[in-house]
Amino acid sequence: MMKQTICQHLSALTELRTATEYVCEECVKTGASWVHLRTCQTCGTTLCCDSSPNKHATKHFHASHHPVVASAEPGERWLWCYADEQMVGY
């Protein structure tokens, strides 16, 4: 079995940014709802996932090019790199 190589964006992380509030900052502004939350590992912004109607975390990636998010859901311990479409658990 070959070992998977972790992408440069994931391997460059030295600390984990966690959600300070469990809300999608953009959905709150418009009164929208969300399903799950993701926290940007570059700036710490917490936004909604792709299962949510507005997909703010993905929109944030496209606008900012911040590649990695962590699940902000209690009990979930994983990171996703948008740029390389790679997930790792921690």
TORDO-536502 format. One record per atom (N, C-alpha, C): atom name; y, x, z. Coordinates in steps of 0.02 Angstrom, whole numbers. Atoms other than C-alpha are relative to their C-alpha. Layout:
# TORDO-536502
<r atom="CA" c2="Y" c1="X" c3="Z"/>
...
***
This chain:
# TORDO-536502
<r atom="N" c2="-59" c1="42" c3="0"/>
<r atom="CA" c2="0" c1="0" c3="0"/>
<r atom="C" c2="62" c1="44" c3="0"/>
<r atom="N" c2="-61" c1="-40" c3="4"/>
<r atom="CA" c2="171" c1="69" c3="-48"/>
<r atom="C" c2="50" c1="-25" c3="51"/>
<r atom="N" c2="-52" c1="19" c3="-47"/>
<r atom="CA" c2="308" c1="71" c3="81"/>
<r atom="C" c2="63" c1="-18" c3="-38"/>
<r atom="N" c2="-61" c1="23" c3="33"/>
<r atom="CA" c2="464" c1="-26" c3="29"/>
<r atom="C" c2="59" c1="45" c3="21"/>
<r atom="N" c2="-59" c1="-39" c3="-14"/>
<r atom="CA" c2="622" c1="78" c3="17"/>
<r atom="C" c2="57" c1="-48" c3="17"/>
<r atom="N" c2="-56" c1="43" c3="-21"/>
<r atom="CA" c2="768" c1="1" c3="110"/>
<r atom="C" c2="62" c1="21" c3="-39"/>
<r atom="N" c2="-58" c1="-15" c3="41"/>
<r atom="CA" c2="925" c1="-11" c3="4"/>
<r atom="C" c2="54" c1="37" c3="39"/>
<r atom="N" c2="-53" c1="-41" c3="-31"/>
<r atom="CA" c2="1078" c1="97" c3="38"/>
<r atom="C" c2="45" c1="-41" c3="45"/>
<r atom="N" c2="-44" c1="42" c3="-41"/>
<r atom="CA" c2="1179" c1="-50" c3="107"/>
<r atom="C" c2="-30" c1="-14" c3="68"/>
<r atom="N" c2="34" c1="14" c3="-62"/>
<r atom="CA" c2="1050" c1="-94" c3="238"/>
<r atom="C" c2="-10" c1="64" c3="41"/>
<r atom="N" c2="12" c1="-62" c3="-37"/>
<r atom="CA" c2="1010" c1="86" c3="284"/>
<r atom="C" c2="64" c1="32" c3="26"/>
<r atom="N" c2="-64" c1="-27" c3="-23"/>
<r atom="CA" c2="1196" c1="126" c3="306"/>
<r atom="C" c2="25" c1="-33" c3="64"/>
<r atom="N" c2="-24" c1="35" c3="-60"/>
<r atom="CA" c2="1216" c1="1" c3="449"/>
<r atom="C" c2="-15" c1="41" c3="63"/>
<r atom="N" c2="10" c1="-37" c3="-62"/>
<r atom="CA" c2="1241" c1="86" c3="617"/>
<r atom="C" c2="6" c1="-45" c3="62"/>
<r atom="N" c2="-3" c1="48" c3="-55"/>
<r atom="CA" c2="1278" c1="-67" c3="724"/>
<r atom="C" c2="-5" c1="-70" c3="-29"/>
<r atom="N" c2="8" c1="68" c3="22"/>
<r atom="CA" c2="1242" c1="-252" c3="714"/>
<r atom="C" c2="59" c1="-42" c3="23"/>
<r atom="N" c2="-54" c1="47" c3="-17"/>
<r atom="CA" c2="1387" c1="-374" c3="706"/>
<r atom="C" c2="-33" c1="-68" c3="12"/>
<r atom="N" c2="28" c1="66" c3="-16"/>
<r atom="CA" c2="1345" c1="-539" c3="790"/>
<r atom="C" c2="55" c1="-52" c3="1"/>
<r atom="N" c2="-49" c1="54" c3="0"/>
<r atom="CA" c2="1430" c1="-708" c3="785"/>
<r atom="C" c2="35" c1="-4" c3="68"/>
<r atom="N" c2="-37" c1="10" c3="-63"/>
<r atom="CA" c2="1567" c1="-732" c3="914"/>
<r atom="C" c2="7" c1="-74" c3="14"/>
<r atom="N" c2="2" c1="73" c3="-7"/>
<r atom="CA" c2="1571" c1="-920" c3="882"/>
<r atom="C" c2="-51" c1="-26" c3="-50"/>
<r atom="N" c2="53" c1="26" c3="44"/>
<r atom="CA" c2="1430" c1="-1022" c3="808"/>
<r atom="C" c2="26" c1="-58" c3="-42"/>
<r atom="N" c2="-28" c1="47" c3="47"/>
<r atom="CA" c2="1534" c1="-1111" c3="676"/>
<r atom="C" c2="15" c1="37" c3="-65"/>
<r atom="N" c2="-23" c1="-28" c3="64"/>
<r atom="CA" c2="1571" c1="-1083" c3="492"/>
<r atom="C" c2="75" c1="-5" c3="0"/>
<r atom="N" c2="-73" c1="-2" c3="-4"/>
<r atom="CA" c2="1753" c1="-1030" c3="495"/>
<r atom="C" c2="32" c1="-40" c3="-57"/>
<r atom="N" c2="-28" c1="37" c3="57"/>
<r atom="CA" c2="1785" c1="-1105" c3="321"/>
<r atom="C" c2="-14" c1="-74" c3="3"/>
<r atom="N" c2="16" c1="72" c3="-6"/>
<r atom="CA" c2="1694" c1="-1270" c3="351"/>
<r atom="C" c2="44" c1="-33" c3="53"/>
<r atom="N" c2="-42" c1="28" c3="-53"/>
<r atom="CA" c2="1795" c1="-1296" c3="511"/>
<r atom="C" c2="68" c1="-19" c3="-28"/>
<r atom="N" c2="-66" c1="13" c3="29"/>
<r atom="CA" c2="1956" c1="-1286" c3="409"/>
<r atom="C" c2="3" c1="-64" c3="-40"/>
<r atom="N" c2="0" c1="59" c3="44"/>
<r atom="CA" c2="1903" c1="-1428" c3="294"/>
<r atom="C" c2="-38" c1="-59" c3="29"/>
<r atom="N" c2="38" c1="53" c3="-30"/>
<r atom="CA" c2="1797" c1="-1531" c3="412"/>
<r atom="C" c2="-69" c1="-9" c3="-30"/>
<r atom="N" c2="66" c1="3" c3="32"/>
<r atom="CA" c2="1638" c1="-1493" c3="315"/>
<r atom="C" c2="-54" c1="19" c3="50"/>
<r atom="N" c2="56" c1="-17" c3="-43"/>
<r atom="CA" c2="1465" c1="-1470" c3="390"/>
<r atom="C" c2="-40" c1="57" c3="-29"/>
<r atom="N" c2="41" c1="-56" c3="22"/>
<r atom="CA" c2="1341" c1="-1327" c3="379"/>
<r atom="C" c2="-70" c1="-8" c3="28"/>
<r atom="N" c2="70" c1="2" c3="-21"/>
<r atom="CA" c2="1154" c1="-1299" c3="400"/>
<r atom="C" c2="-15" c1="59" c3="45"/>
<r atom="N" c2="12" c1="-62" c3="-38"/>
<r atom="CA" c2="1136" c1="-1117" c3="457"/>
<r atom="C" c2="59" c1="47" c3="-10"/>
<r atom="N" c2="-56" c1="-47" c3="2"/>
<r atom="CA" c2="1256" c1="-974" c3="489"/>
<r atom="C" c2="-23" c1="71" c3="-13"/>
<r atom="N" c2="12" c1="-71" c3="16"/>
<r atom="CA" c2="1265" c1="-794" c3="427"/>
<r atom="C" c2="63" c1="39" c3="21"/>
<r atom="N" c2="-57" c1="-42" c3="-21"/>
<r atom="CA" c2="1375" c1="-653" c3="495"/>
<r atom="C" c2="5" c1="61" c3="-45"/>
<r atom="N" c2="-12" c1="-57" c3="44"/>
<r atom="CA" c2="1450" c1="-526" c3="376"/>
<r atom="C" c2="-2" c1="64" c3="42"/>
<r atom="N" c2="7" c1="-63" c3="-36"/>
<r atom="CA" c2="1404" c1="-350" c3="430"/>
<r atom="C" c2="56" c1="49" c3="-15"/>
<r atom="N" c2="-58" c1="-43" c3="14"/>
<r atom="CA" c2="1563" c1="-275" c3="355"/>
<r atom="C" c2="59" c1="-22" c3="43"/>
<r atom="N" c2="-61" c1="23" c3="-34"/>
<r atom="CA" c2="1698" c1="-385" c3="434"/>
<r atom="C" c2="-13" c1="-46" c3="60"/>
<r atom="N" c2="17" c1="42" c3="-58"/>
<r atom="CA" c2="1606" c1="-495" c3="561"/>
<r atom="C" c2="13" c1="-74" c3="-8"/>
<r atom="N" c2="-12" c1="71" c3="13"/>
<r atom="CA" c2="1653" c1="-662" c3="481"/>
<r atom="C" c2="-65" c1="-38" c3="0"/>
<r atom="N" c2="60" c1="42" c3="-1"/>
<r atom="CA" c2="1526" c1="-799" c3="515"/>
<r atom="C" c2="12" c1="-61" c3="-44"/>
<r atom="N" c2="-7" c1="53" c3="50"/>
<r atom="CA" c2="1500" c1="-923" c3="372"/>
<r atom="C" c2="-67" c1="-33" c3="-13"/>
<r atom="N" c2="60" c1="39" c3="11"/>
<r atom="CA" c2="1374" c1="-1051" c3="311"/>
<r atom="C" c2="-45" c1="29" c3="-56"/>
<r atom="N" c2="52" c1="-26" c3="46"/>
<r atom="CA" c2="1213" c1="-1013" c3="215"/>
<r atom="C" c2="-3" c1="-40" c3="-65"/>
<r atom="N" c2="8" c1="33" c3="65"/>
<r atom="CA" c2="1157" c1="-1065" c3="41"/>
<r atom="C" c2="-34" c1="-69" c3="5"/>
<r atom="N" c2="26" c1="67" c3="-9"/>
<r atom="CA" c2="1068" c1="-1218" c3="112"/>
<r atom="C" c2="56" c1="-49" c3="18"/>
<r atom="N" c2="-58" c1="40" c3="-18"/>
<r atom="CA" c2="1239" c1="-1281" c3="166"/>
<r atom="C" c2="38" c1="-20" c3="-64"/>
<r atom="N" c2="-34" c1="24" c3="61"/>
<r atom="CA" c2="1345" c1="-1382" c3="42"/>
<r atom="C" c2="50" c1="49" c3="-31"/>
<r atom="N" c2="-53" c1="-43" c3="27"/>
<r atom="CA" c2="1485" c1="-1253" c3="26"/>
<r atom="C" c2="-19" c1="73" c3="-11"/>
<r atom="N" c2="25" c1="-68" c3="12"/>
<r atom="CA" c2="1384" c1="-1090" c3="29"/>
<r atom="C" c2="54" c1="53" c3="11"/>
<r atom="N" c2="-57" c1="-45" c3="-12"/>
<r atom="CA" c2="1530" c1="-997" c3="108"/>
<r atom="C" c2="-20" c1="74" c3="7"/>
<r atom="N" c2="20" c1="-70" c3="-7"/>
<r atom="CA" c2="1431" c1="-838" c3="150"/>
<r atom="C" c2="-7" c1="33" c3="-68"/>
<r atom="N" c2="8" c1="-27" c3="68"/>
<r atom="CA" c2="1385" c1="-812" c3="-33"/>
<r atom="C" c2="67" c1="6" c3="-34"/>
<r atom="N" c2="-68" c1="-3" c3="30"/>
<r atom="CA" c2="1563" c1="-853" c3="-88"/>
<r atom="C" c2="38" c1="60" c3="29"/>
<r atom="N" c2="-33" c1="-58" c3="-32"/>
<r atom="CA" c2="1625" c1="-722" c3="37"/>
<r atom="C" c2="-24" c1="65" c3="-32"/>
<r atom="N" c2="26" c1="-60" c3="33"/>
<r atom="CA" c2="1509" c1="-592" c3="-40"/>
<r atom="C" c2="32" c1="10" c3="-69"/>
<r atom="N" c2="-28" c1="-6" c3="68"/>
<r atom="CA" c2="1572" c1="-629" c3="-217"/>
<r atom="C" c2="74" c1="19" c3="2"/>
<r atom="N" c2="-71" c1="-15" c3="-5"/>
<r atom="CA" c2="1754" c1="-621" c3="-162"/>
<r atom="C" c2="15" c1="68" c3="31"/>
<r atom="N" c2="-15" c1="-61" c3="-38"/>
<r atom="CA" c2="1744" c1="-471" c3="-44"/>
<r atom="C" c2="-44" c1="59" c3="-18"/>
<r atom="N" c2="51" c1="-52" c3="15"/>
<r atom="CA" c2="1591" c1="-374" c3="-107"/>
<r atom="C" c2="-28" c1="31" c3="64"/>
<r atom="N" c2="33" c1="-21" c3="-62"/>
<r atom="CA" c2="1534" c1="-357" c3="75"/>
<r atom="C" c2="-74" c1="-18" c3="-8"/>
<r atom="N" c2="68" c1="14" c3="23"/>
<r atom="CA" c2="1347" c1="-339" c3="39"/>
<r atom="C" c2="-49" c1="-30" c3="50"/>
<r atom="N" c2="53" c1="17" c3="-47"/>
<r atom="CA" c2="1253" c1="-374" c3="201"/>
<r atom="C" c2="22" c1="-54" c3="50"/>
<r atom="N" c2="-9" c1="49" c3="-53"/>
<r atom="CA" c2="1239" c1="-526" c3="315"/>
<r atom="C" c2="-60" c1="1" c3="46"/>
<r atom="N" c2="55" c1="10" c3="-47"/>
<r atom="CA" c2="1135" c1="-557" c3="470"/>
<r atom="C" c2="-3" c1="-74" c3="16"/>
<r atom="N" c2="6" c1="69" c3="-23"/>
<r atom="CA" c2="1066" c1="-725" c3="520"/>
<r atom="C" c2="35" c1="-6" c3="67"/>
<r atom="N" c2="-34" c1="14" c3="-64"/>
<r atom="CA" c2="1175" c1="-797" c3="659"/>
<r atom="C" c2="-38" c1="-53" c3="39"/>
<r atom="N" c2="39" c1="52" c3="-33"/>
<r atom="CA" c2="1039" c1="-920" c3="706"/>
<r atom="C" c2="-40" c1="28" c3="59"/>
<r atom="N" c2="38" c1="-23" c3="-58"/>
<r atom="CA" c2="963" c1="-903" c3="880"/>
<r atom="C" c2="-74" c1="9" c3="-17"/>
<r atom="N" c2="71" c1="-14" c3="12"/>
<r atom="CA" c2="791" c1="-824" c3="870"/>
<r atom="C" c2="-16" c1="31" c3="-68"/>
<r atom="N" c2="11" c1="-31" c3="65"/>
<r atom="CA" c2="812" c1="-762" c3="691"/>
<r atom="C" c2="29" c1="71" c3="1"/>
<r atom="N" c2="-21" c1="-70" c3="-2"/>
<r atom="CA" c2="821" c1="-573" c3="673"/>
<r atom="C" c2="-14" c1="32" c3="-68"/>
<r atom="N" c2="6" c1="-29" c3="66"/>
<r atom="CA" c2="847" c1="-523" c3="492"/>
<r atom="C" c2="68" c1="12" c3="-31"/>
<r atom="N" c2="-60" c1="-18" c3="39"/>
<r atom="CA" c2="974" c1="-447" c3="374"/>
<r atom="C" c2="-15" c1="-13" c3="-74"/>
<r atom="N" c2="7" c1="11" c3="72"/>
<r atom="CA" c2="1003" c1="-491" c3="190"/>
<r atom="C" c2="54" c1="39" c3="-36"/>
<r atom="N" c2="-47" c1="-35" c3="42"/>
<r atom="CA" c2="1084" c1="-380" c3="61"/>
<r atom="C" c2="7" c1="-39" c3="-65"/>
<r atom="N" c2="-13" c1="38" c3="61"/>
<r atom="CA" c2="1164" c1="-485" c3="-76"/>
<r atom="C" c2="-4" c1="46" c3="-61"/>
<r atom="N" c2="-4" c1="-45" c3="58"/>
<r atom="CA" c2="1193" c1="-335" c3="-190"/>
<r atom="C" c2="-69" c1="20" c3="-26"/>
<r atom="N" c2="67" c1="-22" c3="20"/>
<r atom="CA" c2="1011" c1="-280" c3="-191"/>
<r atom="C" c2="-54" c1="-53" c3="9"/>
<r atom="N" c2="47" c1="55" c3="-12"/>
<r atom="CA" c2="931" c1="-448" c3="-147"/>
<r atom="C" c2="-60" c1="23" c3="41"/>
<r atom="N" c2="52" c1="-27" c3="-43"/>
<r atom="CA" c2="834" c1="-368" c3="-5"/>
<r atom="C" c2="10" c1="-25" c3="71"/>
<r atom="N" c2="-1" c1="24" c3="-69"/>
<r atom="CA" c2="789" c1="-437" c3="166"/>
<r atom="C" c2="-42" c1="47" c3="44"/>
<r atom="N" c2="39" c1="-37" c3="-49"/>
<r atom="CA" c2="733" c1="-340" c3="319"/>
<r atom="C" c2="6" c1="-34" c3="68"/>
<r atom="N" c2="-2" c1="25" c3="-69"/>
<r atom="CA" c2="688" c1="-395" c3="493"/>
<r atom="C" c2="20" c1="57" c3="46"/>
<r atom="N" c2="-17" c1="-53" c3="-49"/>
<r atom="CA" c2="749" c1="-302" c3="647"/>
<r atom="C" c2="-22" c1="-21" c3="68"/>
***
